[in-house]
Structures are given as structure tokens and as C-alpha cells.
Amino acid sequence: MQRVGFLAMVPGLLRDLGSEPAKVLAAAGLQPEALDDPEGMIPYSSMGRLLRIAAEQTRTPHFGLLIGQRIDTASLGLIGALMSDAPSVGAALEDLAAHQYRNARGALIYLLPHADQVLFGYAVYQNGIEGSVQIYDGAAAAALNILRDLIPSADLSLVDIQICHTTPKDITPYQRYFQTRIHFGTEHTGVLFPKD
């Protein structure tokens, strides 16, 4: 299952890109009102299918990136509120990793230490999920947004973006959004940042 949360933004983005939300939701097997309540739940597989179909219907291969750009701690509901009250950035990210299962079952958020760096990562574990490219693009963008929320004064040029799918034909939208080093075809998807 997946908490609707940030997916409530999908219909507006579809309209902005010239597509009819009800038709895209129907093609994904969802009712027209499925994304109305941010606290509602949909199957995780339906989210992946929705993002794949949305990317195809709008002819926007980076649709997931556009959604991920809109995800921040506030869009995470109660978990985001918990993160905002955390005593440190590390504690906030640990709260997200520990409680993320409340918002989604089908993927996990994790922290992976590497010498003097930490990977703030996301991995889909449910088998047979459509739209994984869109999901991973959104997860990488969301991870950077969450770091921006938690460390507003940080120099984010010091981070590396890792995305596990192959390099897209057009990387311009990624370069424009991330404005730092981006590595495609990596083992993990997420943001690698200095521990300090």
C-alpha cells in the first residue's frame, strides 16, 4: 500500500501537461477520486502503474522527477511532523527510515554510511512494479528536497545524486533540477552527502 500524500499533486500536474486526470487514473485502474484524500491509501503497484501511464500519456519521460520535486517533509504527513521536531538531521532521517512503512509498503528508505559520507536511499522491494524509473526519479528528487528542508543553509553542491536506472536520452531536466553531480546506472538510488 501507498499513502496518497504527494500523489494528490498528480492530477494538477497532468492538467498542466495537457492530460485529463480521470482518463489517466482509469487507465491505471484507479477511481477518479482515488487521490483526493492525502491520508488515503492505494496499492503500491497502482502508484507505479499510474506514474508509468502518466509519463506515457503526457510524453514526459521525467514525470516522476516532476512529482519528486514537489515532495518535502510537509507532504509526508505525521512522519514529516515527527522529522521537523527531531533534535538533529541524522535523527530526522532515522525517523523517516524507521517509520516510512506507515506511508508505503513496497519500498523502503534507508541510510547507508560510507566512510565520511551517508547515502540517503530508496529501494523498491515489491516484485513486478511498473513505473520503477518514475518512482526512482521521484525518490531521488524527494531525497534532495528533504535535505533542503532539514538543512536550509547546506551547500548542496557537495552531494551526489545516484539513480539506479540507465541514463535517460535527455538529462537536461535532471541537470536543471539537481544542479550537482548525477550518476545513473548506480547500485542505489538516493543522495550521497557528507556526514558533517
C-alpha positions in Angstrom: 0.0 0.0 0.0 1.0 3.6 -0.5 -0.3 6.7 1.3 -1.7 9.1 -1.3 0.2 12.1 0.2 2.2 13.6 -2.6 0.2 11.7 -5.2 -2.6 14.2 -4.6 -0.5 16.5 -6.8 -0.6 14.2 -9.8 -4.0 15.4 -11.2 -2.8 19.0 -11.2 0.4 18.1 -12.9 -1.5 16.0 -15.5 -3.7 19.0 -16.3 -0.6 21.3 -16.6 0.8 18.9 -19.1 -2.4 18.7 -21.1 -3.8 15.3 -20.0 -7.2 14.5 -18.5 -6.6 13.1 -14.9 -9.7 10.9 -14.9 -8.6 9.1 -18.0 -5.1 8.5 -16.7 -6.4 7.3 -13.3 -8.8 5.0 -15.1 -6.0 3.6 -17.3 -4.1 2.9 -14.1 -7.1 1.1 -12.6 -7.9 3.8 -10.1 -11.2 5.6 -9.4 -11.4 9.3 -10.2 -11.4 10.2 -6.5 -8.6 7.8 -5.5 -6.1 10.7 -5.0 -8.5 13.2 -3.3 -7.6 12.4 0.3 -3.8 12.7 1.1 -4.4 10.3 4.0 -6.0 7.7 1.8 -4.2 4.6 0.6 -3.8 2.9 -2.8 -1.9 -0.2 -3.8 1.8 0.4 -4.3 1.6 -1.3 -7.6 -1.2 1.1 -8.7 1.2 4.1 -7.9 3.8 2.6 -10.2 1.4 2.0 -13.0 -0.1 5.5 -12.6 3.3 7.1 -12.9 4.2 5.0 -15.9 1.0 5.8 -17.7 1.2 9.5 -16.8 4.7 9.7 -18.2 3.5 8.0 -21.4 0.3 10.0 -21.8 1.9 13.3 -21.2 5.0 12.4 -23.3 7.1 13.5 -20.3 9.7 10.7 -19.6 10.8 12.6 -16.4 7.3 12.7 -14.9 8.5 11.1 -11.7 11.2 13.8 -11.4 8.5 16.5 -11.6 6.4 14.8 -8.9 9.5 14.3 -6.7 10.3 18.0 -6.9 7.1 18.6 -5.1 7.8 16.2 -2.2 9.0 17.7 1.1 8.8 16.9 4.7 5.3 18.5 5.0 4.0 16.2 2.3 5.0 13.2 4.5 2.1 13.8 6.9 2.7 12.7 10.5 6.2 11.4 9.7 7.2 14.8 8.3 5.9 16.4 11.5 8.0 14.0 13.5 11.0 14.8 11.4 10.5 18.5 11.9 10.7 18.0 15.7 13.9 15.8 15.6 16.9 17.1 17.5 19.3 16.6 14.5 19.3 16.0 10.8 20.5 12.4 11.5 17.7 11.8 13.9 15.1 13.2 11.4 16.4 10.9 8.6 16.4 8.0 11.1 12.8 8.8 12.0 11.8 8.7 8.3 13.6 5.4 7.7 12.1 3.8 10.8 8.5 5.0 10.2 8.3 5.1 6.4 6.5 1.7 6.4 3.5 3.7 7.7 3.3 5.6 4.4 4.4 2.9 2.0 4.8 -0.8 1.8 6.5 -1.9 -1.4 9.7 0.1 -0.9 12.0 1.2 1.8 14.0 4.3 2.8 17.4 3.6 4.3 20.6 5.3 5.5 23.9 3.7 4.4 27.2 5.0 5.9 30.2 5.2 3.5 33.4 6.4 5.3 32.8 10.1 5.7 29.5 10.1 3.7 26.0 8.8 4.1 23.6 7.5 1.4 20.0 8.5 2.0 18.5 5.9 -0.3 15.3 4.4 -1.6 14.7 0.9 -2.9 11.6 -0.8 -4.3 11.3 -4.3 -3.0 7.9 -5.3 -4.2 8.2 -7.6 -7.3 6.7 -6.7 -10.7 6.3 -2.9 -10.1 5.6 -0.9 -13.2 7.0 2.6 -13.5 10.1 2.0 -11.4 12.0 4.6 -13.5 9.4 7.2 -12.5 9.5 6.0 -8.9 13.3 6.2 -8.6 13.4 9.6 -10.3 10.8 10.9 -7.8 12.6 9.3 -4.8 15.9 11.0 -5.8 14.3 14.4 -6.2 12.3 13.9 -2.9 15.5 13.0 -1.0 17.2 16.2 -2.1 14.1 18.2 -1.2 14.0 16.7 2.2 17.7 17.5 2.8 16.9 21.1 1.7 14.1 21.2 4.3 16.3 19.9 7.0 19.5 21.8 6.2 18.4 25.1 4.5 21.9 26.6 4.7 23.7 23.5 3.4 25.9 23.6 0.2 24.1 21.0 -1.8 26.7 21.1 -4.5 28.6 18.8 -2.1 26.1 16.0 -2.6 26.0 13.3 -5.3 22.7 12.1 -6.8 22.6 8.4 -7.6 19.8 6.9 -9.7 19.8 3.2 -10.4 18.2 3.2 -13.9 20.1 3.8 -17.1 20.9 7.3 -18.3 17.8 8.9 -20.0 18.0 10.2 -23.5 17.6 13.8 -22.3 19.4 14.5 -19.0 18.6 18.3 -19.2 15.6 18.2 -16.7 17.8 16.3 -14.2 20.7 18.7 -14.5 18.4 21.7 -14.3 16.8 20.4 -11.1 19.6 18.8 -9.2 22.4 21.3 -10.1 25.0 18.9 -8.8 26.7 15.6 -9.8 24.3 13.0 -11.1 25.2 9.3 -11.6 22.9 7.0 -13.5 23.1 3.2 -13.5 24.3 3.0 -9.9 23.6 0.3 -7.4 21.5 2.6 -5.2 19.0 5.5 -5.7 19.3 8.4 -3.4 21.5 11.3 -2.2 25.1 10.7 -1.0 26.1 13.5 1.3 28.9 14.3 3.8 28.3 13.1 7.3 29.2 16.5 8.7 
